[in-house]
Amino acid sequence: MSGDDDHRGAQVRTSAVVRDRLPLVLLALMLLASAGFILRLTAGITFVSDEWDLLLLRQGWGIDQFVAPFNEHMVIAPSFLYHVLLEVFGMDSARPFQLLATGTFLLSSVLLFVYVRRRTGDWTALIMTALILFLGAAFEDFLWAFQIGYFGSLAAGLGALIALERNDRKGDIVASVLLLLSLAFSSLGIVFAAGAVVEWLLNSRDRKKRLFVPGAALAFYALWWIVWGQSAESDFSLSNIPDLPSYVFTSISAGFTSIAGLATGDGSEPEQPHLIWGRIFFVVAILLAAWRLRRRGSIPNGLLIVAAVGLSFYLLAGLSQSELRPATSSRYQLPSAIFILLAAAWMLEGIRIRTPALIGAAVVSVFAIGSGLNLMDDEAKTRWQPTSAALLNSLGAIDIAGTSARPDYELLLGLKQPVPIADYLRATDDFGSPGTLEIELAASDAGKRVAADSTLIDALGIQLTGRLPGRHGVCRGLKAGGPAVRVGRRPDVINRGSDDLGIALSRFSDPPGIEIGAVLPKGSAGIDLPPDESGQPWRLAITRGGPAEVCG
């Protein structure tokens, strides 16, 4: 009998171990699934907008390359990481940058799980973390490696909150360092510093000895702002104060809408169609929170801390609101959802959630997640990937132009200011280019080849110039609608007709190609075609008027 009892005991222990570890196994699987989904969508996406500031405009290892503000944000850590990745992997692909950003996001999700499970247990924490791992409404963060700034601030900030719960000297030191790191990634770290201030005020331990916990981060930010940050372009304005209540209510409601999987578009619409549901959820959450706190009889210090973190975020966002920064913007949904769930975890602390309720919450979460991921997939495939493909083609054409590009040519890369060609060429000389290769340009569809020719003509500054024909080389007769002819470096065109003569050039596109101008009746003009990085010949065609004669 004792042998049977030992066997049954071993089975019970094994079952308990499996039961205890199952949430962690599921968490690991969800981390892999989230990473796989994000990386599948970003495979067709190159560097986007603000990333070019770190890649092209901060070249070199001087201190200003790291501490100079980007808008109102401190980007010390992202700038450093981009510099390191450039040195190691070059600029041929955005993949290493996307991998690092995704990994940082996953780290923040793990830390969220750790923080929440201490209040609610493993299964509730798993459901909440799943909502973040697959928060499709935050696609702008997930698809954009530049948002490593947000991910780093969130991960370090959550780590600081966890460290503070040790309530000892070691935890204080770790939290202080993590708060500094959170700020180094982005100004989102300010909200965690605000939470640290509230923790410092509420903690009964010697405040003088613990002043460094929030003080180091705040002093660091103040020093940075005085020396560098105050020169930054910012939408922060006290004139936004009258709109703050409405903004905060809308922003939190948008967070609830995103968690529920009901968000639409990129959040730039004047009004989200399903935002009403988020408003209803928010009001209901307020009523439930009031009931819960009344039953509890007190407000936990931890809830006050996360409330300070979340409210700081919404207030600072509201003071910086603009047409480009609406409350419903996709990029704000990740921190908003995290702060909502942190508060929810404190509300659920001490409540034993039964299995049927957990199953019901999981089922609802699956539907919310599915809807959100459909949004993310749609945005990636209809906007982000096609835009990236077009940009890569343009960069490929600029790479072909190379040093023959006109000195005043500027690249439009989504930054507030165009990027001078010299900065781009210097970076590509050192780190390579993500631009489409010439062989791929030549094999692409007709629209992409037309766009490549258009960019190449613009970058090289190709245009008609009035000059007498030199009669050099072979002269050929052309007429409108006729076949295009290959031309050398300095062809001349003579208009033998009585109407304006339309001239078009093609290299990768199908003839007639891109019209570059017209020659007056009985007049002549020349074209200078600079040597570049391609051996592909230019072809000239007549689009209207004629007859004409082309020499050289």
N, C-alpha and C positions, 0 to 999 in steps of 0.2 A: 504493500500500500504506500509505503514511504517513497518508493520509486515512482509510482504514479503521481503522487502529490508533487514530487520534485519536477516531473515532466510538465504537469499542469502549471506549476509556478513559473517554469521557464517560458511556457507559451504566453502566460499573462504578461510577464516582463517584456517579452519580445513584442507582443501586441502593443504594450504601452509605449515602447521605444518607437515603433512604427508610427503610432498615433501622434506622438510628440514631434517626430521629425517630418511627418508628411507636409505640414504647412511650409517648412523650409525647402523641401524638395519641390513643391509646387511653385514656391517663390523663385527658385533657381530656373525652373522651366519657363516661367513667365518672363524672367529677365532675358533669357535666350530668345524667346518668341518676340519680345518687344524690340530687341536689338536687330533680329533678323528682318522684321517688318520695316523698321526705320532704314536700315542699310540697303534693303532692296529698293526702296523708293529713292534714296539719295544716290544710287549708282548712276543715275542719269542726270545728276545735278553737279554743277561746277561751283567755283567760288561765287558768292553772291554779295552784291552791294557792299556793305560795310567791311567785309573781309578784305576788299582791295585796299582799304586804308592800311591795314596791318601788313599786307603783302608788298605794296608798292610805295607807300608814302612814309614808311617808318624803316627804311633800309639802313643797315648799320647797327652798331651795338652801343651807341651813345646813350646817355641816361634819358635824353629827351625822347628817344624812340619808344621808351617804355612808360614814362610818367606823363607825357603829353596827353591831355584829355581827348576823348572822342565824344563829341557833344558834351553832355555833362558827366559822362561816365569816366571813372578811373578804369583803365584797361591794362594795368601793369602785368598781371598774370597772363591774360590772353595774348598780349603782344610778345611776352617772353616765350610762351609755348609756340606761337607761330614762327618766331625766329628759329627756335630749336628744330621744329619740324621742317622748315625750309632748308636748314643746313644738312639735315639727315636725308630727307626724301626729295627735296626740290619742289618745284611748282608745277610739274607735269600733270599731277592729279590732285584732286581735292580729297581723295580717299583717306589718307592718313589723318587729315584734319577732322573728317567726319567720324572716323573711328574713335579718336580721342574725345570728341564732343559727346558722342553716344555713350562711351564708357563713363564719362563724368556724370551724365544724366542717370545712368544706371546706379552709380554710387549714391547719388542723392536719393534715389528711390529706396535703396537698401536702408539708408539712414532714416528715412521716413518710416519704414517698416519697424525698425528698432525702436524708434520713439513712440509710435502708436501702440505697439504690442504691450508696452509697459502699462498702458492705461486700459486696454481693451482685450488683450489676449491675442493669440496668433491668428485665429481665423478672421476676426474682424479686421485686424491689421492687414491681412493678406488681401481681403476684398478692397480695402481703401488703397492699398499700394497698386493693385491691379488697375484701379480707375486712373491712377496717375501714369502707370507704365503704358497705357493704351489711350491716353487722353487725346483723341484725334483733333479736338478743337484747337489744341496747342501745336498744330502742324508747323507753324512758322518757326517755333523753337526747334522742333525735331529735325526739320529739313535743312536747317541753316546752321552750319558749324560755328558761325560767329557767336551763337547763343551759348557757347561754352562759358561765356561770361556769366550768364544767368545760372547755368548748371553748377559752375564752380562756387558761386555765391550761395546757392541753395545748399549744396553739399556741405560746405564749410560752416554755414550758419546752423544747419540742423545738427552737425557734429558738435558745435559749440553748445547748443541747448542740451544735448545729451551729456556732454562733459559737465555742465553746471549742475546736473542732477546728482553728481557724486557728492556735492556739497563739502568738498575738502580742498586742500591747497593744490594738489595735483590736478584736480578737475578745473580749478580756477585758471591755472597756468595754461592747460590745454585749450580751454575755452577762449582765453585771451589771444593765443596764437591763431586759433581758427577764425576768430572775428577779424583779425588783421588780414588773414588770407581771403576771407569772404569779401572784404572791401577791395582787395587787390584785383579780384575778378571783375567786379562791377559795383556800381553805386547801390545795387540791390542789397549789398552788405550793410548799408545804413539801417535798414529795418531790423536786422538782427542785433545791431548795436543798440538800437532803441529797446529791444527786448532785454538785452543785458543790463541796461540802466534800470529797468523796472525790477529785474531780479535782484540787482544790487540794493535797491531801496527796500525790497520786501524781505531780504535775507537778514536774519538777526545776528549773523556773525559780524565780527569787527569790520565796519565799513571802511575805515581808513586803510586797513591792511588789504582790502579787496578792491580798492578804488581802481587798481590797474586793469581789472577785468573789462569794464566798459571804457575806462579812461584811455588805455593804450590805443584802442581802435579809434576813438573819437579824436584824440590828439593827432594820430596819424592822418586821419582824413582832413582835419583842420589845417595841418601843415601843408598837405598836398593842395588843398583848395587855395590857400593863401599864395603859394608859390606858382602853381600851375592852373588849378581848376577855375579860378575866377575869370580867366580869359576865355573859357570855353563858351561855345554857342549853346544856349539852353532856352527851352520854352518855359522854364520855371518862372511863375509870375504870381504876385499876390493879387493881381486883378482877377484871378480864377477863384478866389475865396467864395464869392457869392454862389458859384456853381458847384461848390464842393459837396454839399449834401446830396444833390441830385447825382453827381458823378459817382460818389461812393456807393449809393444805393444801386445805381445801374451796374457798376463794376462788380459788386458782390453778387448781384443777380445774374450777371453774365457768367460768373464762376459756377454758380449752381446750374445754369443752363448747360455749360460745357461738361460738368460732371455727369449730368443726365443724358449726355449724347444728343442734345437738341440744338446745338449751335449750327449755324449755316454760314457759308462763305468765309471770308477772312476777317470778319468783324468790322469792316470799314463802312458797312451800310449805315445809313442814318438810324435805322431801327432794325434790330434782329427780329425776324418773324416770330420766333418762339421765346423771345425774351420774357414774355408775360409769364411763362411757366417758371422761369428762374425767379421772377419776382414773387410768385406765389410760394415757391419753395423757401425763399429767404424769409418771408413773413411767417410762414409756418415754423421754420427753424427758430426764429426769435421767440415765438410763443412757447415752443417746446423747451427752449433753453431757460426761459423765465420759470416755467413750471419745474424743471429739473433743479435749478438752483434754489428755488424756494423749498423744495423737498429736501434738498441737501443741507440747507441752512447756512451755507457760506459759499464764498467764491474761492476756489482753489488758486493758490499763487501761480501755479503753472498755467492756468487758464488766463490769468491777467497778463502773464508774460507773452503767450502766443497771441493774445488779443492786441498787445502793444505792437508786436511784430506785424500782424496783418493790417491793423489800422494805420500804422506808419506807411505801409506800402500803398494803401488806397489813398491816403492823404497826399503823399508825395506825387503819386501818379496824377491825382486830380489837380494839383498845383502846376503840373507840367503838361496838362492836357492841351491838345491842339487838333486841327483837322486830321493830322497824320497820327495822332495818338488818342483815338477814341477809347472809351471805357471797355468796349467790346472787342478790342483788337486781339487777334490770335496770339500775339507774343506775350500778352499779359495773363493768359488763361492758366498757364502752368503754375506760376507762383500763387495766383488767386485760389486755384483749386487746392493746392497744398495747404495754404493758410486756413481755408475753410475746414479741411479734414483734420488739421491739428486741433482746431477748436472743438470739432465734433468728437474727437478722441477723448478730450477732457470731459465733455458732457456725458459720454458713455462710461466713464471710469466708475468702477464699482458695480456696474449693472451686469448681471449674468444673462447673456443673450443665448436663448435656447436654440437648439439645432434647427427646428423648422424656420425660425426667423432668419438664421444665417443662410439657410438654403434659399429662402425667398429673396434675401438681399443679393445673394450670388447670382440668381437667375435674372433679376432686374439689372444687375451690373453687366451681365453678358450682353443684354440687349442695348444698354447704353454704350458699352464699348464698341459693339458692332457698328452702331450708327456713327460714332465718332471716327472710327477707322475708315468707314466709307467716305466721309468728308475728307480725311487726310489723303486717301488714295486718289480721290477725284482732283483735289487741289494740286497734288504733285504731278499728275499726268496731264492735266489740262493747262496748267500755268507754269509751274516751276521747271519741269523737264523741258518743255518746248522753248521757254525763255533761255534756259541754259544752253540748249543746242544751238540756238541762234547766236548767242554770245560766243560760243566756242568757234563757230564758223567765222564770225567777224575777227576774232583774235587770230585765227589761222590766216586770214587774208592780211592782217597787219603784220604777222610774222613774215609773210612773203615779202611785204614792202620793206621790212627791216630798216636798215640805216638810210635807205633811199626815201623813206617817208619824209614829207615836208616837216621842217623843224617846229612849226607852230601847230602841228596836228595834235588833237587831244582826244582821249578815249572817254566815252560816256559809259561809266560802269555802275551807275546808281548812287554814286556819292553826291554830296551837295555841290562839289566842284569837279570839273573834268580833270582827268589825269594827263599830264604832259607825256608825249610819246617818249621823251628821254628817260623818264622814270620807269616806264614800262620796259623799254629796251635794256636798261641797266639791270632790271630784275630778271628778265628772261636770259640775259647773257650769263648771269650767275646761277640761276636756278632752273632754267628751262621754261617752257611755255605749255599751258594746258590747251592751247589752241588746236583746232582740227588740222591734221596733217594734209599736205597738198594732195596726196593720192586719195585721201578720203573726201576732200572737197570735190575733186574731179569726178568722183563716183556718187556724189550725193544727188538728191532730187533737184528738179529744175529751179524751184524757188530758192533753195539754199545756194545754188550756184550763181543765181542772179544777185543775191544779197552779197555774196563774196566779191563778185566783180564790182559792185557798187562801192563796197568798203575799200577795195583796193584802189579804185580810181580816185576816191576821196583822199585816202592816205597818201598816195603818190602825188596828189595835186595835178592830175592830168586834166588838161583843158585845151581848147582850141586857141591858138594865138595867131593874130594877123601877120602874115609874112609872104613875101613873094616866093613862088615855087623855085626850088633850086635845080629842078630837073635832074636830080641825082638818082641813080639806080634805074629800075624798070618802071615805066608808067603804064597804067592799065585803066581802061574805061570801066565805069560802074554806073549802075542805074538803080533807082529805088526798087526794092523788092528782089534785087538780084543777089547772087551769092556773095558772102563775105570773103575778103582776101586777107592773107597774112601780110603784115607790114613789119618794117624794121623799127629802129629806135627813133627816127625822125621823119615820119612820112609827111608829105605835103598833099593837100587836097585842092583841086581847082574846080570851081563851079562853072560848068559850061551852059547852064540853063538860065532861065529868066525868073526862077522862084528860089526862095531860101532852100539851102541844101542841108538836110538833117544828117549828122554824123554820129554813128554809134560804134562802140567798141565792145568786144567780148573776148573773154579768156577762158573762163570756166563755163559761162552760161551759153545757151544756144543763141546763134545769131538771130536777129541783129544785135542783141545785147543792150547795153546802157547808152542812151543818147547823151552825148557830152556837149552838144551845141549845134550851131548852124553856120553855114558860110553864105554870105550875101550873094545875090545874083552877079555873075561874071567876076566874083572875087576869089580869093584864095586864102588858105590858112594852113598852119603847120601844127603838128602834135609832137611833143617831146615825151617819149616813153622811157623813163629812167630804168637802168638795169636793177634787178632785184634778186630775190632768192629763188626765183622760179625760172626754169627753162622753157616753160609753156609760152608759145607765141601769142601775140595779140592779133585779133582779126578785126578788120574795119568793114562796116557796111553802110549803105545809104538808106535812110529811113523814109525820106521824102525829097521831092525836087529832082534835080538832075537834068540831063546826064552830067557825069562828073569824071574827073581824071585823078587818079591817085599815083603819086610818084614815091619811090623808095619804100 
